[in-house]
Amino acid sequence: MQKIGFAGTTKFISNGYLLGGYDGVEFSSQLESIPFSEITRMSLTSINQPDRVLARLGISKGFYHNIEISFQFIPFFLQTEMSGYSGSLRYSFYEDERLPITVDYLLHGGGINFANLLGIQSVGMDLVVNYYQKYWSFYAGFGQTRIIGTFIGGNNGLTDDNMTATEDFAQNRVFGGVSYDFQSFQVGIHTERFYEESFALKISKRF
């Protein structure tokens, strides 16, 4: 559970320029590495899935100058055995007057369902430091995430006693990344440590 729990959490993958400072919205596509084979080893009946890449689509919108809201979801036409969503509220509370540095709060939550056998819900809060130039942006952050996992029982379930079980735990996480902007497009790479490392890639366009 600890190794796959981070699958439902929100990945930051952004830059120092909040959408709140611009007109318009951002549309994105995100790819994330998921240790899906961990579910197979827990199950009495194999789901027959190796580790693989999880695809998400997203939309973000800025409000005022220092607030940004984002929403991501797993499209059903790309992932037939999984469904999920995540959202975040980003608030920039500090901007240095001399250096291109901002400090943000990130509130996030989400949920994901694996083949109707395992459901994961998460909520958390992070502190993020951004350093940005004209085209490049670097960030690092840390925080804590709470995860609630529900293992479905029954004859084809995941539990040994065929009873539905729930696991609730919290864990600190650290993460960092870099993004590059060219015109209205952005490419970002993200890595984080939450029991084990995970990686994500995001491509987006701002309108």
Sequence and secondary structure as in RCSB ss.txt:
>XXXX:A:sequence
MQKIGFAGTTKFISNGYLLGGYDGVEFSSQLESIPFSEITRMSLTSINQPDRVLARLGISKGFYHNIEISFQFIP
FFLQTEMSGYSGSLRYSFYEDERLPITVDYLLHGGGINFANLLGIQSVGMDLVVNYYQKYWSFYAGFGQTRIIGT
FIGGNNGLTDDNMTATEDFAQNRVFGGVSYDFQSFQVGIHTERFYEESFALKISKRF
>XXXX:A:secstr
 HHHHGGGS      SS GGGSSSEEEEEEEEEE THHHHHH SS     SEEEEEEEEEEEETTTEEEEEEE  
TTT TTEEEEEEEEEEEEEE SSSSEEEEEEEEEEEEEETTTEEEEEEEEEEEEEEE SSEEEEEEEEEEEEEEE
E  STTSSSTTS  EEEEEEEEEEEEEEEEEETTEEEEEEEEESSSEEEEEEEEEE 
